[in-house]
Amino acid sequence: MRLDEYQWSRNPRGLHVRQVLVTPLDFARWTAPRFGWVKLVEAQYEYVDDAQTFLSLGITPVVRHYVERPGAYPFTQDIRDRTLAYIRAGVKWFEFYNEPNLPIEWPPGTWIDWRNYDGIIRPLMDNWLAWAEFVVSQGAYPGFPALAESDAPDSAAVRWMDAFLNYLARAHYNRFRNLLANGLYVATHPYILNHYYQQMPGGGPLSARPPEAQNAREPGWHFEYPYDPICQFRDPGRTVFGGTPLTPNGDPVGLTAMGRMFNERCQQIWGTQAVPVLGTEGGIFPFDDADVPFYQQDNRYPPYTSYSQAEGTVAMFEWIARQAPPWFFGVCLWKEDEYYKTGPVRAIARLQETPPILCSVPPLDVFGGGQYFGPMTGPGPLQGEPSFHAIVLAPGLDTRWFFDTARAYWNQFRPMVTTAWNFIEHIPPSRSLAVTVIAPPDMADALRQSIQQKYPNVLFDLILAVDSPGQVADVLNARVRSNRRFG
């Protein structure tokens, strides 16, 4: 499938409804500011007629199926029937599950963590996959679940996305590849805070206008965080994946950051070149100056006021149309009642008086020969037995210690044994790798992050060296007796 074959208005402007079960909607709230997307959250069938009206107005609906605290809610007959009702009304863009890295989306008592493989990652992806395949079978587009763009250790969006994609690569490689080729898109929630700015006229890329001097009709806008000049000057080398001491869990809080992360990982694992991305909620949050004079969540960047929020919102949509990667299709602002709380906020007025710039979507295949993010490095996804197996010993342990401790394991399985792990980058994507790390508890997490963050396809197998060489020997000898290479 090509990017230009996805059916939508080509207008990146969008607005999210205020809540479920409110119908009919005030369509003027979308037509007057000339929005091209509407995000609907349905709990039953309440927006079927509204969806048809929006389509007749040239506004593309995105429908999310709402279930209270769904957890890994299965693809039921009810969800199937609701999906079909909206497809019959002409809807093509759908979502199922929402911000699963937050507790509010799970039954009380659930361990909400990307490391909860059996309780979260596996059942959520299995159930989502069944729903997504049904949506594609009907000629519509399933959204990969949007994550809350957190960098907290347990809810870190980058960690969750890697956990999802690594599981799909290992368990459902071809099924997910078929979805990528036949209409999948990734939903994101880019609440970009104050991670944007406009250069001073005649100033360099690090110069930033104060809020009162920002003007959407003039050039110099930056929305490419964390790759913009200010971020790179203050924390060189920062990416959405992290890559610096200040970002141990990645940095997803940018307009296109999580979409770029998804595209890079899918390129590395499945060989894609451009998967569509839609911000199904997000934007620069609006507010009333009477309550709060300004927001400055990150003091590296200028604060924003209600005035500059309006200018930034117009500029954001124009930046998407003119400068964003071709796979980025727009943002649905959060949300209708916030933008019409006491009458339209200033951003609505600025959108009303500013004609939208439509996206020029190239005829770019989701799969193809293009390389938007540089060459693939490191091993490819694991399918069956790995091509290579290496034992990596933590600093302080040497290879002689290993052979004295684990001779039987080595004789049976013959892994490579090393004290360094930078060899991984020399393994081509056509081959796979498993790494068994032997490390004391205080070094285990650092080694896990160093390897898994850079090389998500590697099977990571950890043995903790807690007390003595004898304890490690016991673990490895037990594997020999059961003919089990990995734990």
Buried (B, 14 or more C-beta within 10 A) or exposed (E): BBBEEBBBBBBBBBBBBBEBEBEEBEBEBBBBBBBBBBBBBBBEEBBBEBBBBBBEEBBBBBBBBBBEEBBBBEBEEEBBEBBBBBBEBBBBBBBBBBBBBEBEBBEEEBEBBBBBEEBBBBBBBBBBBBBBBBBBEBEBBBBBBBBBBBBEEBBBBBBBBBBBBBBBBBEBBEEBBBBBBBBBBBBBBBBBBBBBBBBBEEEEBBBBBEBEBBBBEBEBBBBBBBBBBBBBEBBEEBBBBBBEEEBBBBBBBBBBBBBBBBBBBBBBBBBBBBBBBBBBBBBBBBBEEEEEEBBEBBEBBBBBBBBBBBBBBBBBBBBBBEEBBBBBBBBBBBBBEBBBEEEBBBBBBBBEEBEBBEBEBEEBBBBEEBEBBEEBBBBBBBEEEBBBBBBBBBEEBEEEBBEEBBBBBBEBBEBEBBBEBEBBEEBEBEEBBBBBBBBBEEBBEEBBBEBBBBBBBBBBBBBBBEEEBEEBBEBBBEBBEEEEBEE
